Amino acid sequence: MKDKILTFSIIGIIALMGNWIGYDVSPIDALPGMMIIVTVTVLGFIFAKIVPIKLPVVIWISILALVITTPIFPGNEIVIKFTEKVNFMALATPILAYAGLSFGKDLQEFKKLGWRIVVISLVVYTGTFVLSALVAEIGFRITGKFH
């Protein structure tokens, strides 16, 4: 667990720098929000280990994040106030870089899957994009935006 906390903290620091450089938000201003995000992530991992219901960690993290930002949670305004200073793209960049690095260690396993995985990936990505565009188009038409 110490390795995870260290990794999330490093990702948080990199995201703070990206937030500062790319979105002109001072690391000091964004630090409380990043600390909340890292804490929620660590707690999600802990929940996944101790709760008898076996769900993926990302679901535990999402549930926890949803709960602490809903109006029923005391102090949700403070959580939202702090975390809204962390731009999503500044956070996604180091996470995707970490995912890319961890993928590199599994490259031999990936090669064993062969060419079929490339075809499946392209179909999945294309389907996801087309379906997302369709949902967005329907949403825009319903709300009257972008006639």
Secondary structure, DSSP 4 states (H G I P E B T S, - for coil): -HHHHHHHHHHHHHHHHHHHHHH---HHHHHHHHHHHHHHHHHHHHHHHHSSS---HHHHHHHHHHHHHSTTSTTHHHHHHHHTTS-HHHHHHHHHHHHHHHHHHTHHHHHHH-THHHHHHHHHHHHHHHHHHHHHHHHHHHHT---
